[in-house]
Amino acid sequence: MQAVLDAVETGPEAAPGAIAPGGQRPDQDDLLTPAALAFLAALHRRFEPARQQRLAARRRRQAEFDAGALPDFRADTAHIRAADWRVAPLPPALLDRRVEITGPVDPKMVINALNSGASCYMADFEDSTAPTWANLVAGQRALRQAVAGTLAFTAPGSAGAAGKDYALKPFEQQAVLLVRPRGWHLDEKHLVVDGTAISAGLFDLGLFAFHNARALAARDRGPYFYLPKLQSMEEAALWDEALVQVESALGLPRGQMKATVLVETLPAAFEMDEILFALKDRVAGLNCGRWDYIFSCIKTLRAHPGKVLPERGQVTMLQPFLKAYSDLLVRTCHRRGAHAMGGMAAQVPIAGDAEANAAALQRVRDDKLREAGAGFDGTWVAHPALIAVARAAFDAHMPTPHQQHVRREDAQPTREDLLRTPRGSISRAGFDNNVEVCVRYLAAWLDGNGCVPIHGLMEDAATAEIARAQLWQWLHFGDTATAAGPRGPARAPLLLDDGTPIDFVLFERALIGLPGKLGGQDGIPGAAKLDAAIALLERLTRNDALEEFLTIPAYALID
């Protein structure tokens, strides 16, 4: 602990962070100790100015796209792409990652995921966790107890019956733990340093590392992280600087903390080599974060009339622009000695309908066979019941721990390939489903639940963002009755496949009918928040500008 205290500045400006009103819980003092708060405050003071610079750079770049520019490979980093270099060797615990389970950080999920038989578990403070203060504190505590081997949980019983007990398997039988903090764009309003909210990502990663990094390092288990929502190599370099600072403060060797980067933004797809290079002493791989990537394509190209996407059910990984992105990721990673990790199949098991469940499992199987055949080294699932399906697909193609030997020199995607707009249509069912998914997910999120099964798919913030951004895009390019939107009042109409105009009349009808449609469905997560969710979706959809992330305005509505 002395190394921690030595790394924290002294003097008046070294005051620890202050817990804001609404962030006081009786069970948090053992986590948010004075030393932990001082550690987090030091990270904030060191990196907040640079974080704001990077966010400003994002806004400037988006303004260029809105003015007509398109993403491209950078001329100033061509030498990085052309040079022969490789990332640092992977640690033994990350050599075989063929199946990773992902999910939120509540105690039951943590136990089930670590016990699941998956190769790794990504404990998620980001898209599958609604960041209420209670959830964050409970999640940090659950992970701390899991690392210590003391985590246990008893589910509430029903009708007077005893609840079910959950306990961890021995450490050697557990999945390897990776933690995903929130992205650079989010604040953690419950911890204020010098009058400013701390970066949510630094809070999540820093607090976890403070309590667990040395214990994990002693077991050759990291700590390991997933880094989300990056848009440039400079943002990756900022994470590297932050991780160096954490390592130094905690007395860990430089490069001890490993990171896998999610390539889930369109700008980042043009900087895969550069992102690996910025993190080359600690990066373990890149992940094909398909759902956020689709959302980012909509958001980045929101002002381009020729880039309107069809309904989300038609935007599959077989679309040429997504295949190009996927192939480029595998080729780039394997050239540099990093793992290429596949993405999430959103299907979940369907109880009570054997035929529908078999169809869902077949879609997962097909998706994982596609990834294994494309050269990926592992993949994601959202439910323990899908682990065997994913593992069988990769075992059939990958008898070795990984397949970095599959170099994919045949894959030479161009800028045009990455930007090709898929063909397709928009059905009434597809439009209405987007409205329903947005409202139901937002209602659950506002009620503290960030991961919700809807119609056989596991919806999180990434999938809900696709639906939300599509509604905005369709309506602002399609509604000729309003001057709002990127093309002004002279826009040509956008139509459903049955010829119905896509306009705000159609949107209002879908919203008005939704409460009645959902009213008869027992157990809808967040049912008490439906009205607030509808109001928020209507505001976001009618805004002239597409909100960068729905979680930013929604965060103002939770504790």
N, C-alpha and C positions, 0 to 999 in steps of 0.2 A: 504493500500500500504506500510505502514511502515514495516509490517511483511516481505514483499518481500525484501525491502532494507536491513533489519536487517539480512536476511538469506544470502545475497551476501557478499562474503569476501571483505575486504578492502586491499589496497596496490596495487603495480604495477601489480601483477598477476590477479587482479580482473577487468582488462579492459574488457569491453563488447565485444561480438563477432563483427566481421567486415563483412559487406556485400561485397561479392566478385564481381569483374567486371562481368557484365551480370545480376546481381541481383538488379540493380537500377531501380525502377519503381516509377513514380510520385504518385501512389496511395497507397504506402505501409507505409508511415511514421507514420500513426495513429496506425498501427499494430506493426511495428518493432520500437517501442519507445526505448529510452535509457534504461529504466527500464526493458522492455521486453528482450532486447538484453543482459543485465546483468544477468537476470534470466536464460536465455538459456545458457549463458557462464558458469554460476555456475553449471548447470546440466552437461554440457560437461566435465568440469574439474573433477567433482566428479565421473563420471561414464565411461568416455572413456577408461581408462586403463582396467577396468573390462570387458567392451564390447569387447575389442580386445582379452582379455584372453578367453572369451567365443567363439569367432569366431575361435581362434586358436584351441580350444578344438574340435570344429566341424571338422576342417580339419584333426586333428589327428584321430578322430573317423572314418571319411570317408576313410582315408588311410587304416585303419584296415579292413573295409568292402571291399575295392578294393583288399586287399591281401587275401580275402577268408572268412573273418568272416561274421557272420550273426547277425542281431539285436536280442536281447533277453531281458527278464526282468532282472533288476539289482539285483545282490545278496546283494550289500551293502545297499539297501533300502527295503529289504524284510520286515523289521519290520514296515515300514510305510504302506505297503500294508496289512499286517496282523492285524494291530491295529484297534480298533474301535474309530473313531473320525469323526467329521462332520465340515463342513465349517460354517462360520458365517451366521446368518439368512439373508434371502434376503429382500431387501427393498420393500415396497408395489408396487412401480412403476415397478419392475421387476418380480412380481409374475406371471403375465399372459403375456407370450410372444409368443402366438400361431402363429402369422404371423409377420415376420420381412421383410421389404423391404430394399434392399441394392442398393447402387449406388454411383456415383461420387458426387462431392461437388460443382458443378456449381449452381448458384442461382435458375434456373428453376427446376432442380432436387431436390434441397433442399426443395423448396416450395411444389412441387408435392408429394414428399415422406412424408413430415410431414402432409400434408393434405389428404393422401391417404386412411385413414381408417385402415392402418396396426397398429399392436400393438406397433411396434418399427421401427425405421429407423436407419440403420447403415450407417452413413456418411463416405465414404471410401476415404481415402488418399492413399490407397495401390493399389490393383490389378485392380480396375476399373478407376483409375485416372492416366493419363500420367503426371509425375511430372515436367512439365515445371514450371518455376518460376511464370509465369502469372497465371497458374491454381492453384498453391498453395496459392498465395496471394488472388486470387478471392475466393477460397474455405474457407480460414480462415475468410475473411470478411463476406461471406454469412452466415457462422455458427454464427459468432458474432452477426450479425444483426438478425438472426433467434432467438437466445437466448433472445435478447433484444425485440423481437416482432416487429421489424421495417423492416424486409426484404420484398422487393417488386421487381418485375421484369416485364419488358415489352418486349415481343418478337418482333423482327423486322417485320414490315409489308411487304407485297409484292405488286408490281404494284401500289404503291402510297397509298395502304390501310393502315389504322391504325393497329398497332401491338396489340397482345393480352396481356392483363394485368394479372399478377399473384400476389396473395396476400395470406398471411397466415390466416388460420382459428384461432379462439381464442385458447389460450394455452391449455385449458382443452380438446379440440378436436383434438389436435395434437398427432402424434405418439411420443413415448418416444425416445429421441435422444441418440444414442451410436456412438462413433467416433472410427474408425480404423486407427491408425497411420501405417506408414511403419515399416518393420521388422528391427531387429538388424543388418542385413547384409548390409543395404543400408546407404549411406552417403547423406547429403544435402550439395552440393558443393557451394551453394550460401551464406552460413553462415560459416565463418571460425573463429575458436577460437585458439589463440596461434599457428597459421600456419596450423591448421588441420581442415578439414571439420567436422562439427558436425554430430552426429548420426541423420539420417532422422527421425527415430521413436521418439527420444527425441525432435526434432524440431516440428514435427506435434503435438504430445501430449502436450509438454510443452507450445507452443504458444497458443493452444486452451485453456488449463487449466488456463494460466495466465490471459486471457481475460474473461473467462466464468465460471470458477469453482465455485466462490463464489455465483454468481447469480443462478446457477443451484442448488447448495446446499441449498440455501434459499428457493427453491421451492420443496425440496425433490426429485430432479431429478438428483442426482449424484454429479459430472459428472460420466458418464459410458463409458467404452471403450471395444473394441475388441482388443486382442493382437495376432498378426499373426506370423506364421513361426517358432514357438518355437520348439526346438529339445530336450530340457532337463529340469529337475527341476531347475538346476542352472540358466538357462536363465530366467525361471519364477521368481526365487528368485531375480534376478537382476532387473526385472521390478518392483517387490514389493518394493525393496529398492528405486528405482527411484520415485515411487508413494508416498512412505513415505516422501521423500525429498520434493516433490511438495506440499504435504499436509502441511508439517511443514512451508514451505516458504510462503504459502498462508493463513496460519492461520486456516486450516481445521482440524477437528478431524481425528485421524488415522483410516483408514478404510472407510472414507467417499467416496473415489473414488473406484468404483467397476469395476471389469474386467471379461470379458468372454474370454476364451482362445480357439483359433481355433486349433483343433488337426488335422493338415494338413501335418504332416511329419511322415514318418515311424518310426524314432526313438522315437518321442513323443507318438506314440501309445503304446509303452512299458512302458511309464512313466506317464500314466494318473493320477493314485493315487498320485504320487509324485508331479506332477504339481499342482494339487488341494491343496496338503499339503503346498507347498511353498507359495501359495497365499491364504491360508485358511481364513484369516481375511478379505478378500475383494473379493474373487472369486464368481461369480454369476453362472458360468456354463462352460461347454465345448461345442464346436460346431464341428459338423462332416463336416469338410472342404474337401469334397470329391475330388474336382478337383485337388487342390494342393496335396492332399494325393496320388492320382494316380501318379502325376508327381514325387513326392518324392520317391515312390516305384521304379520307373524307375531309378531315379538318384542315390538313395542309393545302389541299386543292379546292377549298370551299368556294373560291371566287372564280373557278374555271368551269364554264358551262358544259364543256365537253367531257368533264370528269364525274358526272353524276352516276352513282352506282345503282344497280338494281337491288331488289329486296335482299336482305342479308342471307336468307336461306339459299340464294343462288350464288353467293360469293364464297365459294369453297376453295380449298387448296388446289383443286384441279384447274382453276382459272389461270391463264398464262401469266398474269402479273404476279400472282402469289407463288406459282411454281418457280418463276425467275428469282424471286426473293429467297425462297427456300433453297434452291440450288446454289445460289451465290453464297449463302451462309455456310453450307457444308464445304464448298470449295475453299472459302476463305479460312475457315477454322482449321481444316486439315492441312492446308499449306503451312500454317503457323504453329502446328502442334497443339491445338486447343480442341476441346470437345464441341461438337455441334449437337445441341439438344433440341429435340422436337417439341411441338406445342401440345396444347390441350385439346382433346376431343371433348366437347361439351356434354355428351350424352351421359346419363346416369341410369342405373338399373330401374326398371319400371315394375313395381310390385303389383300383383293382381292381374296382369295381362301378359300371359306367356308369349303371345305372338309379337306384341309390341316390344317386349323385353328382348326377344331374340333378334328383332330387327335392329334395336339400338346397339346390342352387343356386336352385331355384324358390321355396323357402321364404324364402331370403334376398332374392330379387327382390321377392316379395310384401311382405315386411316393409319394405323400403326404399321401395317405391312408396307404401305406407301413410304412412310418415313424410313423404315429400316432399309428398304430397297434403294432409297435415295442416298443412303450413306450416313444417316444420323447415328449418333452414338448412344442415344437414349431418348426418352419421351416422358410426357406428363400424363397423369390421370387424376381425376378429382374424387374418386370413390374407391375404397378398398376392393370392392367386387370386380373392378376392372384391371387390377394388377396382373392377374393370371393371363388375361387376354393380351395385354400389352407385352408381358414377358414372353409369351409364346411366339408372338410376332418377331420380336428381336432375337430370341434364341434361334429361330429358324434361319435368320440371315446373319447372325453375329455370334459365332462360336467363341470369339475372342472377347476380352473385356471391353473393347471398343473397336471402331473400324476407321481409325485415322489413316490407315493405308489406302482407303478408298478416296483418291485424290479429286475425283470429279473434274478432271481436266476437260471433259466434254462439255461442261457447263460454262458458257461464256456469255452470261446475260448482259445486255447493253442497257443504257439509260432508257431507251425506248421500250425495252422489254419490261423494266420495272415500273414504267408509267403507263403501260397499255391499259385502257379502260375496258373492263369486261362488258360483254353484251348480256342483256337480260331484260326482265320486265318487272313491273310492280303490280302485284295483285291486291285486291281489296283485303284478302286474308292477311297478306304480308304487311300491308299498311296498318291494319287493326292490331296485328300481333306486336308490331313495334310500339304502338301506343300502350297496349296492355303490359308488355315487358317493362317499359319505362316506369309506368305508374306502380306496378307491383314491386319492382326492385327498389324504387325510391322509397316507397312506403316501408318496406322491410329495413332498408338502410337507415332511415330516420328513426326507426324503432330499435336500432342496435344490431341488426343482422345484415352482414355484408355478403352472404353467399346463399342463394335461394334457388331451389329447383322449381322450374316453371315449364309445364308441358314437356317433361322428359329431358330438359336441358338444365345444366347447372349454370345459372346466371350470376355473374359477378359484375363489378364495376366496368370491366372491359367490354363484356358483351352488351351490357345495358348502354354503354356509350355509343356502340354502333347504332343501336336502335334510335337513340336520342339524336345523334348527329345526322342520321339519314332523314328523320322527320324534318329537321331544320333545313337540310339541303333540298329535299323534295319540295317542301312548301315555299321556300324562298326562291327557288328556280321555277316553280310551277304556278304559284298563285298570281294571277294577273290582276286581281282586284286590289292589291296593296302595293305601295311603292317600296316597302321594306325589302331589303335583300341586296345582293351584290350586283344585280343587273338592272335595277330600276323598274319603272312602270311599263316598259315596252317588252317585257319578257314574253316568250312564246309559252303556251300552256304545256304542262307536263300531265300525262294522263295515266290512269290505271290501265291495265290490260283489257278492261271491258269498256274503255272509252270515257270513264268518269274523270272529270278534272280533279287533279290533286290540288286542293285549295284549303283555306282555313275553315270553310263550311264543312268539308269532309272531316277535318281534324276535330272540330267542335262536336260533331255528331258522334265521333268515336269516344270522345271524353265524356259526353253526357250519358252515353249508354253503358259506360264501363262500371259504375257502382252497382247498377242493377245486375249486370252480367256476373260480377264477383260476389254479390250479396249472398247467393245461395251456396257458396263454396266455404265450408267450414275449414278453419285452420289456415286461412291465408295469412302468411307472416306480415305483421305490421298493419293489420286491417284498420286499427284506430288511426293510422296516419294516412289513409287514402286521400282524404280531402287536401291535406298539406302537400301530398305528392302530386296530385292533379294540378294544384295551383302552381307548384314549382315547375312542372313540365310545361304548363301553358306559358308561363313567363319566359322560360328558356327558349321555347320554340318560337315565340313571337318576337323575341329580341332581334334587332337588326343585325347584331354581330353574334356569331356562334361562340358561346361560352367555351373557354379553353378546356375545362373539365367540369363535369356536373358536380363532382365532390367538393369543389370550392364554394359555390353558393349553398350547397346542402350542408356543409360543415358548420355554417353559421346557424343552422337550425337545430343542432344537437348540443348536448352539454359540453 
